[in-house]
Amino acid sequence: MILKGSARSGGSDLATHLLNAYDNERVELADIRGTIADDLHGAFAEFEAVASGTKAQKPLYSLSVNPSEPLTREQYIEAVEAIESRLGLTGQPRAMVFHIKDGREHCHVVWSRIDGAEMKAIHMAHDRRKLCDMAVHLAEQYGHELPEGLKAWKQREQFKKDKLEATLAENAQQKKSGITPEQRREDITAAYCEADSASAFRHALEARGYILARGDRRAFAVVDRFGDVHSLSRYLKDVPRKEMRARMKSLDPSSLPSVEQAKEQVSAQQKASAERAREERAAQEETVKRRSAEKRAAMERARAARWLALRQMEQALFLTQQQERMALHAAQQTEASGVVFRMRAKVADLVAGTPALQSVIGHIAGRAGLDPRERHKLENEALDRRHEREKIALEGRKKALDKIDRRERMALERDLKREALAARAAPVRRAAAAPKQDEKVARTDPRLLQEDGLGVAFNDKAQDVRAARGDGETEGEDRPLRKSWDKAQKQDKRPHRTDPQLLEDDALREEFDEAAQARRHNSTDEGEGEDGRSRRKSWKQRAQEKGHRRGRGRGYGMKRGGD
């Protein structure tokens, strides 16, 4: 049994959350105690109205009771009463709501923390510790198995909880990490051990995503799903080469594809897999759209049913009010047509119009209700006030229903976004869950592919320079290549941009840099050093050549007065 409780405020939002029928399969308002209102929004409004006379900022205490096994309503009430007594909330106004979510029933209980007699908030000291103790006690009482966390709490081993399951950071690192060479060796070795012949070994490798090929420099090679070639003998763990050759002797090398043919097969498989992924993605998008339409329609039907019930209640209320007003008017008219009513009215007018009688018996006539017209006026006013209160209560129900509708729409949009993202990420998750056959992570980022291309180009160019240089050349000739490689690396360190606006900014910046470089190259302020290299002149040299003054307060660029 899991008990989670906390002091909080915001009774209107809490009531809207508890009555949210979209996120729950069933919502039942089981009990409201200690309030005049019979709805959840009104009850929590009364809780907060009482708390406004105190300094309490969190007048509510919300508790969720989530048992590991089903409980009866009597057991729920017994458990809530025990928890209420343990927390010191006995006799406080409360509300109980039952939810059924994902086929499991759980209970929410909300108490008012304000003691109405003393107008003070009940202090909830060490409530988490008390709830843990009550969870252990109730689980043992009802024969439920304790979760690992409560077992650790029961044994007072506070640090054991951190070792029960992996953290989020560890799970994320595990998903991001690629296959290691040792893991690949274990995979190929497992295929070798479970096969009893060379043909069976070949099929076992294909089942794991490998292709057994005829090597160029060796008898057998293994090509993984990324098109990389690996030595078979190297990746067989604890298998002597002599034993491997004896088993593979029955397999004709001419029946195996060459390395290039195996790479073509891998490429064809990748294309077919990409095509299937596109088809699956399109099908998933259609499924998501259909489910979204169904969920929206179901939510609209539920919303229409709620509003229809409220409108019917409103019409019934207005009809009742009209009937009450007509009945009161008819009764008053019948009474007004009687002789006694006219006589009392005339006597009241006589007393009111005669000052002597007014001073003597005016106060007696007022207390005795001599004038029946005054009583009719009071009856009409009382009826109008009651009808106005009923209208205000009905408007409150409308506002609460509007809040529930908004909350359900927000929940629906949240779930639709999650489903869309999950449908988009499904191929990626399947690819990540599939066994990787390469120690390198597959590069799909254009920036990483560009980095690989630059590295290959640099290595090829450097090899050509070294081959053409000979023994008598120095190693300084490949410095421009190294500089160009370093420059490309620095440029490639920038984050990969996909936003069109950012790409346009990059293009403008590169164009500006090229123009500035060309301007510096064609500038007349550049000289030539002794080593034949171009060298930019300092500002002092340029000032001397142009005849400008130097000094404080004169300003750079001012001509001499005598020149």
N, C-alpha and C positions, 0 to 999 in steps of 0.2 A: 504494500500500500504506500502510495506516494502522497504526501501532504505538502502543499506549497501555499504559504500565506504571507500577506504583507498589508500594512496600513497604507491607505491611499485616499485620494480625493477624486473629484470628477465623477459624481454619481450618474450624471446623464450619459456620459460616454460609456461608463461601465454597464449601465442598463441596456444601452444600444448593443454593446458587444455581447452581452449574455443572451439577448433576444435575436441574435443574428442566425437566421435559419438557413442561410446559404452555406456557411462553413460547417454546419452540423446536420446530421441526418434527422434529428428530432430534438425539439426544444420544449421543455415542460416547466412551467412555473408551478412548483409544488406547494410552496407555503410562504405566506407573508405574515409576520407577527409584529404587533406593537405599532401599527400605523392605521390611519383612517383610509388611505388610498388602497385600492385593490389591484393596482398595476405597478409594475416595477419602477417606471420613471417617477410616478408619484410618490412611492415609498422612499426612494433614494432622495427625492426632493425634500421630503419631510425630515429625513436624517440630517441633511445639510442645513435645513432651516433651524433645527434645534441646535446644531453645532455653531450657527452664526452668533449665538449668545455666549460663546466661549472663545478661547484663543487657539483652539485646535485647528491645525492646517490640514490634517488628514483624518477626517472624522469617520472614515469607513475602514473596516478590516475585511479583506477578501481572502477566501480560502477555497482551494480546489482539492477535492478528495478523489483520487484516482486509484482504485484498487486493482491489484493484479489478477483477481478472480471476481466473478460477478457476486454482488450482494443483493439481498432483498431490501425493500424499503424500510422494514423494521430495523434491519442491521445498519442501514445508512443513518436513520434517525438516532439509533443508539450510539453510533460512532460520533455523530455531530454533537450530541449532548455531552459525551465524554470530553471531546475536544473543547467544547464551549466551557465546561467546568474547569478544565486544565488551564485555559487561557484567561480565566476570570471574566468571561462574558456571559455568565448565567443570567437569564432574564432580560438581556438586552434585545431590542428590536432587531429582527433579522429577516432575511429572505433566502429561500432555497430554490435553485434552478437545476434541473437535470438535463444533461446533454448526452446524445448518442452520436459518437463520431468514429468513423471507420469500424463500425460494428461493436464498439465498446462504450459502456455507459459510465459516466462519471458525474460528479455533483459539484456545484459551486454554491458556497454559502457566504453571504455578506452580512456583517453585523454593524450596528451603530456603536461606536466607541464612547459615545457621550452618555454619562450617567445623568438622567433627567432630574433626579432628586437633588444632587449636589452641583449640577451643571459643570461637570469636569470630565475631561477625557480619561478613559481608563488607560493606565500605563501598560504598554505591551513590552515588558522587559524580557529579553532572552526568548522571544517567541519561536525563533528557528530551532533552538535547542529543545524547547517543549514539544514542538511539532515532530521532531525526529524521535523523541522518546515515545510520543503517542503513536507514531507510525509503527514502531517496533512492537509496542504493546498490542495494538489492534490487529496487526498481522499475526502475531502469536495467538491472540484470542480467537480469530476466525480461521486459523490453520492455513494461512497464506505463506508462501515462500518469500523470504526476505530478499530483496535485491542486494547486489554486491555492496552498494554504497551504505545501505542500512546495516549490513553485516559488519562493515568496517566501523560504522558509528557505534554499533552495539559493543564491539570489542575495544572501543576507545582508541582506535588506530587511525588518527586523522590523516596521516600521510599515505595511507594505503590506497586511498581513492585515486591518487594521481597515477598509480601503477596498474589500475584495472584495465584501462583501454588506452589506445594511442591518442596523442593529441592531434589537433587539426594540422599543425605544422608538419608532423611526421607523416600524416596521410598525404599532404600535398607534395612533400618531397618524394614519397614513394611513387606517386603518379607521374611526376616529372622525370624521374630517373630512367635511363635507358637500360637495355640489356647489356650485361658485361660479357667479356670473352669467356669467363668461367661458366656463366649461365648457358652460353651457346654451346660450350663443350659438353656440359651436362645434358643438354637437349639432344645433341647428335649422338652422344654416348648412350642415352636412353633408347633412342631409335635403333641403335646397333645391338643393344642387349636384348630387346624384345623381339628382334627378328632372328630367325634360324637359318636364313639363306641370304645370298646377295640380292635376289629379286625382292624378297620381303623387306630387306633393309632399304632398298630403293623406294618402295611404296611407303614405308614408314617415314622416310625423309619428306616425301611429297605431302604426306598428311600433315607434317609440321611446317610446311611452307618452303622446303628446300628442294633443289633440283640436283640430282647426281649427274655430273657431266664428265666428259673426257677431257682431261687436262692437257695443256700444251707442253709443260715441262715436267708433269707428273702423270701418273696413271689415272688417278681419280681426283676430281675437285668437286666442291660443293658451292652452288650459287644460291644466295639467299633471295628473299623477295625484293630487296633493293638493288639487285644486280651486282652485288659484290661477290668476289671469288675467294674461297677459303680452301686451305689444304685439308683433305680428309684425315690424313694420318696425324696431323697436329691437333685436331679437335676430337680425337678419340681418346678418352681418358682411361689410363691403365690398360690399354689394349696394345700389345706388342705389334710392331709393324709386320712381323712374320706371320702372326695369326691373322691380321687383317688381309694380307695378300692371299693367304690360303683360302679364306672365305670368299673373297672377291674374285677368285680365279675362275669360278663358274660363270661369271658375268662377262659377256663379250663386250669389249670396249667399243667396238664398231656399232653396237646397238644403242649406245649412249649418245646424246647430243654433245656437240662441241660447246666450248665455253661461250662463243658468240651466239650459237643457236639457243643456248640456255638463257642468255641475256635477252634475246628476242622473245622467248617464251615469257620471261618475267615481265617484259614491257607490255606484251599482249595481255597478260593477266592483270596488270595494273590498269590498262585502258578499260578492260572489261569490268574490273572492280569499280573504276570511276563511273562508268556508265550505269552500273547497278546502283551505285550510291546516288547518282542523280535521279534515277527513277524512284528509289526509295524516298529520297528527299521530297520529290514532287508528291508521292503518295502520302507521305507524312503531313505535308502542308495541307493537302486536301482533307485529310482526317482531322487535322487541327481546326480547319475552317468549319467542317461539319460539326465537330464537337462544340466549337465556340457558339455556332448558331443554335444548337440544341440547348446549351446552358443558358444563353441569353433568353431563349423562348421560355424555358422552364422558370427562370427568375421573373420574367414579365408575367407569366401566369400566376405565380405565387403573389407577386405584388398586386396584380389586379384583383385577386381573391381577397387580399387583406383590405384593400381600399373599398371593394364592394361591400364587405361586412361593415366597415366603418360608415359608409354612406347610408347603408340600411339602418344602422344604429342612429345616425343623425336624423334621418327621416322619421324614424319611430319617436325620437325625442321631440322633434318639432310637432309631430302630430299629438303627442301626449300633452305638450305645453299648450297647444291650441285648445285641446279638449278641456284642460284644467282652467284656462282663462275663460272659455265660453261657459263652463259650469259655474264658475264663481260669478260671472256677470249675470247669468240667469238667476242664481240664488239671490244676488243683491237686488235685481229688478223685482223679483217676487216679494222680497221683504219690503222694498220701498213702496210697493203698491198697497201695503197693509195700513190699517187705521192707526195701530200703535206706532209704526214708524213715523207717520205724518204728525202725530201728536207729540212725540218726543222731539222731532225736528223743530216744531213750532215752539215748544217750551224752551228748547236750547236757543232758538233765535230770540225769544223774549228775554231770557236771562242775559244773553250777549248784548242785546240792545238796551237794556235797562241798567244804568250804572249802579243803582242801589242794590238790585238783585245780584249783579256781578260781584260786587264787593262782599256780599254776605254769603251767597251760596255758589259763587263761581268756581271756587276750588273744589267744592263737594261735587258739583256737576262734572268737572273734569275728571275726577277720580272715579266716579260712578259710571262714566261713559254714557252720559245722558244723550249726547248727539250721536245717532247711529251712522250719520254720514262720515264722521271722523273715523269710526271703526271700519267702514267700507274703504276709506282711503288707506288706512294702515294695512288692511288685508291685500289690497292691490299692490302696495309697495312691497310687502313681504313676498308675494308671488313673483313680482318682477325681479327681486333680488335672487330668489332661488333659481329662476329660469336663467338669469345671467351667470350664476355660478355653474350651472350645468353646461351652458355654452362655452364658458372658459375651460371647463374640464374637457369638453369635446375638442376644443382647439388644441389643448395640450396633447391629447392623443394624436391629433393630426401631425403636430410637430414631431412627436416621438416616432410616428410612422415614417415621416420624411427622413429623419436621421437613420432609421433602420434601412430605408431604401438606399440612401447614399452609401452607408457602410457596406451593404451587400453589393452595390455596383463597384465600389472600390475593391472589394474582395474578389469579385468576378474578373475585373481587369487585371488584378495581380495574378490570379491563377492562369488567365489566358496568356499573359506575358511569360510566365514560367513554363507553360506547356510549349509555347513557340520556341523559347530558348532551348528547352530540353529536346525538342524535335530537331533543331539545328545542330545541337551538340551530340546527338546520338551517333552519327557516323564517326565523330572524333573519339567518342568513348569506346566504340567498338574497335577502332583502329588502335587505341591505346591498350585495350584489353587483349588484343591479339598478340601472340608471342613475337617479339622483335628478333630478327635474325642478324642484326648488325650491331657492332659495338658503338658505331657512330649513330647519333640521332639523325633521323631523316630530315634533311634541310628543305624546308618549303618557303622560308622567308626569302624574298628577293634580295634583301641586303646580304644575307649569308651566302646565297648563290653567287652574287656579285663578288664577294670576298674570295670565294673559291676560284672564280674565274681569274681574278687579279693575281692570285698566288700561282696558278698554273702558268699564266702568261709571263710572270716575272721569272719563274724557274726556267722556262723554255728559252727566254731571251738571255738570261745569265749563262745558261749552258752553251748557247751559240757564241757568246762573246768569249767565254773561256776556250772554246774549241778553236776560234779564229785567232786568239791572242798568241798562243805558243808559249815556249818556255821563257823567252827573253822579255816578255811584257810584264808590266807591273800590275798589281792588283787594284790600282786606283781607277782603272778604266770602267769598272762596274759600279763606281760610286753613283753616277747619274741614275743607273737602274735602281740602286738601293734608295736613292732619294725619291725617285718616282714611286717606288713601292711604299715608302713611308708616307708620302703625300697621299697616295690612294687610300692607305690604311686610315690616315687621319680624317680624310673626307668620308670614309665609310663608317667612322665611329658615330656619325650623326644618327639619330634614331630614324627608323624607316617611316616615311611619311606617306599617308594615303589620302589625306584631306586635299581636295583640289586647290583650296585657297593657300594651304601651306606649300604645295608643289609650285604654285605660281610665284609665291614669295621666294622660294629657292631659286627659281629660274631668273627672276629679276636680280637677285643678289649676285648670282654667278655672272650675269651679263654686266652688271656694274663693276665687279672685280676685274673682268677681262678688259673693260674699257679703261679702268684706272691703271691697269698694268701696261696697256699699250700707251697711255698718256705718259706714264713715267719713263717708258722706253724711248719715246720720241721727244722728251723734254730737253731743252737746251741747258738745264741746270746740272746735267750729269757730265762728269769728266771721265778721263781714262787714267787708270793708275799705271804704276811701273810694270805690273805683271800683265798688262794688256786687258784687264777686266774693267768693266764699267763700274764706276764708283760715284755715288751721289755726293755733291758738294754740300758742305755745311752751310748753315744760315749766315755765319760770319763771312765766309768767302763770297756768298752771293751778295751780301750787303756791301762789301768792299768793292766788288765789281760794278755795282749799280750806283756807288757813291752815296749811300745812305748814312745818316748819322747813327751813332750808337750812344746810349747814355740814358740815365734816369729822367723821365719826364718829357723826353722829346718825342717819343713815339717812333716805332719802327716804320720806315717808309717815308720819312720827311727829308726833303732835299736840303743840301747845305745852302746857307744864305748867300755865300760869296761865289758859288759856282754858276 
